Amino acid sequence: MIFFRSIFLSLCLLVVHVSMAQGKLSIKASVDKNRILIGEPIQLFIETGIPTGSGISFNPIDTINHFEFLGERVTDSIKKDGIISIRNIYTITSFDSGRWVIPSFTLSTGVRTDTIPVTVVFSDFNPNQDYHDIKDIIEISPAKKKPGWPYAAGGVLLLVLLLLFLMRKKNPGNRSIPEMVIDPYEEAMKELALLKKEKPGAKIFYSKLSDIFRLYIFRKKGILSLQKTTGDLILRLQDLNLEKEKFSKLAQSLQLSDFVKFARFVPPADDDRNSLETIQQTIEEIERKN
């Protein structure tokens, strides 16, 4: 009888311990934006609180329907009062327009996050319009007439100086200076090779990488890429009819460049190499199609 009472007491203590640990478990998910342009980066935050020694863990996520991951996740943790708080930051984007839902994430039975709705839209863009708005004509007061003799005197002085310059030349005569024709492809390849060799910091690297591609696509295809936002440029690049996988990699590289320049995100070295190779392969693909 005493033996059974001991077993019953132990089971009760175990249930109480599990219930207390379960009460301290927490998981929360949030995003910094609930409405984005197609291809625009968004940050997903997943925060968990787990009692020390509970044996419970949250596995990192790598797939979400209708969304793609950009770069590696950023993780930080802190331990306080027997609770390990872990914060994971994922940078994701979507190239599917519509209203999508980030699903609920489960830490344990009864401990889960709410679902998160995210709306993905196209930006208002008309390729037939100029990038800058047309401004109305501004009327100005007519300028007062000035005497013409200063202009005549200046013209005579310039003519005298020109004659003196021609007289002092050792080899008079007109020389035609050949106009240098810049090949967009050769220039882009040269700049990419130099960038790969220099290996500057992440912000300078991705800024130059984006500029090389934008300048090439402007000179080769006449796309006003230098003035466009990355989101608008990606929409315009759909006219190039690249393969879906190659176009997706190109869009990710351009978005990653913005993320590094404006969000101070430092990607791993593999992302640097992959982004440079993606830009180079895209330029080569465009050349082959011409």
N, C-alpha and C positions, 0 to 999 in steps of 0.2 A: 504493500500500500504506500509506504514511504517512497519507494522507487518511482511509482507512477506520479506521485505528487511532485517529485523533483523534476521529472520530465515535463510535466505540465507547467511548472514555474519557469523552467528554462525557455519553453516555447513562448510563454507570455512576454518574458523579457526580450526575446528576439523580435517579436512583433512590435513591441514598443520602440525598440532601437531602430527598426526599419521605418516605422511611422515617423519618428523624429527626423531621421535622415531624409525621408521623402518630403517632409515639411520644409526643409532647408534647400531643397533643390529648386532651381529657377532657370528659365530660359526665355530670352526675349529677342525678337527680330525686328529690325526697322530699316528704312531706306532714307536717303537724303532727298530723294525726289520721287513723286508719284506720277509725274507726267514728263516725258522726255521726247526729244526728236529721235528719229530712227538713227541708230549708230551712236547716240550720245552716251557717254559713260555715266553710270550710276553706282553709288556705294551701298552695299548691303552689310548691315551690322548684325552680328549674332553674338549675344552676351549670355554666358552661362554661369551659374553659381552652383558648385558641387562640394559637399562636405569632404574633408580630408579622410582618406581611407575607405570611402564608400564603394570604391571599385567601379563607379559609374563614369562614363566618358561620352563625349560627343564627337562623332566621326566627322572630319571635314567633308564638305560637299564639293562636288566638281561638275555637276550637271543640274540644270533647271530648264524645263521645257520653255521654248521660245526665247531663251536668253543664252548669251555666250560670255565666257569669263575672259577678262583682260588681265594678263600678268598673274603674279603669285599673290596669295592672300597675305595680309599683315596681321600678326597675332601678338597680343600682349596679355600678361596675366599678373595677378596679385593675390597673395594669401593673407587673410585676416580673420581672426576669431574662428579658426578651424574651417573656413570656407575658401575655396579656390575660385576666384573670379577670372574667367577667360573671355577675352574680347577678340573676335575674328572680324576682319574687314575684307570683304570681297568686292572687287571692281568688276561690274558686269555691264552688258549692253544688249540691245536687241535690234535685229534688222527685220523683224516682222511687225508690221503696223497692226494696231488693234489694242484691245484691252485684255491684258494677261494678269494672271494671279501667281505670285510667288507662294508655293505651298507651305503648309504648316510643318515645322521641324519638331521632332519628338526627342526628349531627353530621357524620359521614363514614363511609366504608365500614369496618365493623368497630368503629366508635365509637358506642355507643348506650347508652341507659339501660335499667334493668330496668323491667318493668311494675309498677304499684302497685295492689294491691287496696284498695277502699274499700267498707265496708258502710253502707248508708243505711237507717235504721229509723224507725218511728213511736214516739213516746213513749207510755208507758202512760197512757191518759187515758179517763175515764168521765164524759161530760157530765152524767149523772144524779146524780153525787156532788158534795157541796160541795167547794170548793177546799181548805179547812182540815180537818185530821183532827178527829174528834170525840174529846174527852178524857173520861176517866172522872171521876165525881163525887169531889171531894176532901172528905173529912170533916174538920170543924173542931170544936174544943171550943166548947160553948155559952158565949156571952158572959155576963159577970156583970151582974146587974141593977143599974142605976144609979138614983139618986133622980130622981123626975119633976119636982120643983119647978123645976130650971133650965130645962127645956123650956117649962113653963107661963109662967115669967117672960119668957123670950125671945119667946113667942107674944104676950104682952100688949104687950111693947115694940114688936114689929113692927106690931101693930094700931094702936097710938098713932101711930107714924110714918106709917102709911098714911093715917090720918085727917087728920093735919097736912098731908100732901102733897095730898090731895084738896081740903082747904079753901083752900090757897094757889093752886090752879089758877085761872086767869082764866076759862076756859070749861069748867066741869065737864060731865061727861057722857062716855059711852063713845063712842069713835070706832073704827070698824072700819077696819083697815088692809088694803087689798087685797093679796092674796098675788100675788107676782110669779111668773109662769109663764115658765120659761126654755125657749125653743125650741132644741133641740139643733142643728138645721141652721144657724139664724141665728147662734148663738154660735160654731159651728165656722168658718163663713165669715168672721166678724168676726176671730177669732183668727188665721186663715190670712192674711188681708189685713194684719193688724198685723205678723205674723212676716215676711212678704215685705217690708214697708216698713222694719222695723228692721234686717234683715240682720245678726244677731249672729254670733259665731264658730261654727265647725262643730259643736262639742260641744253648745252651748246650742241651736243651730238644730235639730239632729236630735232632741235631747231634747224640746223643745217640740213639734216636729212629731209625734213619736210620742204624746205626751200628749194633743194635740188630737184625734187619731184615736181613741185608746183611750177618752177621755171621751165622745166622740160616740157610739161604738158601744155604750157602756154605757148611756147615756141613751136611745138610740133603739131598741136591740134587747134591752137587759137582759142582755147578755153580760158576765160578770165579767172584763172585759178589764184592769182596773187591777191585779189581783193575778197575772195569768198571765204566764208567760215568753213571749217572742216565738214560740217554736216551738209552744207549746200554743195560743196565740192564732191562729196561722195555721191550725192544724187546725180550730179552732172556726169560723173564718171561711168554711170550705168550705160551711157550711150556707146561706150567703147566695146561692149559685148564681150567682156572677159569671162572666163569660166567662173562658175559660182564660187568654187573653193578659192581660186586666186583672187577674185574680187573681195571675198570675205577677209582674207589675210591682208590685203591692201588697206581695206577700211580699218581693220584693227590696228595696223601700224600707224596710220594717220591719226586715229583717235588716241593711241598711246603717246604719240608725240605731243598732242595737246595736254594730255594728263600729266606728262613730265614737266612741260613748260609752265602750266598754270596751277597744278595741284602739288608741286614739289614731290612727286612720286619718283623714287629711284628704283627702276626695274633691274632684275638680274642681268648678268653679262650675256646670257643666252638670248634674252629678248633683244638686246642691242644687235647681236649678230643676225638673228632671225629677221628683224625689221629691215636691216640694210640689205639682206639677201632678197627680201620680198620686194622692196623698191627696185632693186637692180633687175630682178626677173620680170617685173611688170613692165619696165622700160624696154627690155629686150623683146617681150611679147608684143608690145605695141609696134616696135620696129619691124618685126617679122610680118605683121599683118599689113604693112604698107608696101 
